[in-house]
């Protein structure tokens, strides 16, 4: 089943929901970064949450979610943008993708233990103007709770966030999530219905593994509320790296350093931390960059 995200709002406009299946996205991240099961769960949750938040983007805007924790996993980064009006591209990486921990007392991936304490930062870059940056302390390191805390503390939006990754020895079986937001004007009765729906809802990965669609997840998260579909998006792993960007970074080293590299290194290598694509330049190509500097 292709990955997808649906968005919907209540008829009175006081509730919004984004729900999605990201199984293939997380599988691709696991493959590219050789993620351990715990790291797959952590990065998969973060990328899923970022993709769900990314449904609010317009045009060439970008959204990045960074987690800096003191746990063994180190930092995590997820980055999303619109590839077109109905396709969300997402990428991400973990500083220590090999880190794996035993299951926690609930028999789940110990993402909180792997992430530890620290900060979560959300950055939205616009086509024009300064980026928006929101930073909150991690609540639990489980990432769903932490994104909910960000929405409440940084944007004053009470939210329910459920993110999950289900894996076994064969790999990633299911991944996805739901974000439900209570917008201005939501009354106490509506909030109580949301809380009741959240309490009764099965884990998102259990629903996906059982055949649920993104629309099914949205319906389960808003049971008892009258919601209307708003948007439908595809989701895929997509990186913005390029050889041109690598060359620009190398030009920043300056003439002397580039000449040294060309004379000492048989090959100059750069590997994208997001997608692991390898770029290689010969000494002649590095000297070509030197000539470009001389022509500027």
C-alpha positions, 0 to 999 in steps of 0.5 A: 500500500502506498504511503499517504496522509489525509487531513480533515476538519470538523464542520465548525472548523474547531478541530483539525486532523492529519493522519497518515501511513508512512510504512514505506518511508520508514522502511526506506530510512531504515535501509539507507541508514542501516538503522537498528530496531530502536533507532528505526522506531525513533527516527520513524516516529519523528519523520512521521510527525514531521510529515503530518505537520508538513501538511500545513506547508505551502509552496516552497516552505520547509519544515524541520524537526530536530531532537537533541537528547542526552541519550545514547541515540544522540540527535535526530533530524527530520526534514519535509517539504512539498514536492508538489501540491499533493506530495510530501517529501521527507528525509531524516537521519539519526546521529547514532543509527546503530544504537539499540536498547532492550524493549521497555517494561511495556514490551515496546521500543524504548525510544524514550531511553534512547533519546533521553532528556533534551530539547525539541526544535521545530523550524519552518522556513518560508519563501520570504522572510525569517524562519519560525523557530520553536523550541521546547524541552523534551517531555518524555523522549517518546516523541509523540508526547514531545510533539504534543508538548511543542504544539501546546507550549509553542503554538498554544494548540491543545493536541493529541499526537499518536506516532508508531513504528511496528517492526519484527525480524523481517523489518518494518511492518507498519508505521504511521501517526495521527495529530488532532488539534483543537483550534480556537473556538473548540468547546469543552464538550468537543475536547471531552469527545477528543479525549474519549476517542484518544482513550479508546483508539487502538495503537496506530500501528495495530490499526495499520497492520490490520489493514486500516487506511489513513482515512480510517486512522482519522476517523478513529481519532475523531470518533463521535465528531462530524469531520469533513475531508480536506486534503490527500497527500502522497508521502515518499523519501526525498532528499534535496542534496545535489552535486552542485550543493557539494561543489558550493560547499567545497568552494567555501574551503578557499583556493589554498585548501582546494589546491592542497586537497587536489595535490594530496587526495586521489579522490574527494568524497562527500556523503549526504547525511540525510540520504547517504548518497556518495559524491566523488570528485577527482583531483582534476575536478577539484582543480576545476573548482579552483579555476572557478574561484579565480574567475569570480 
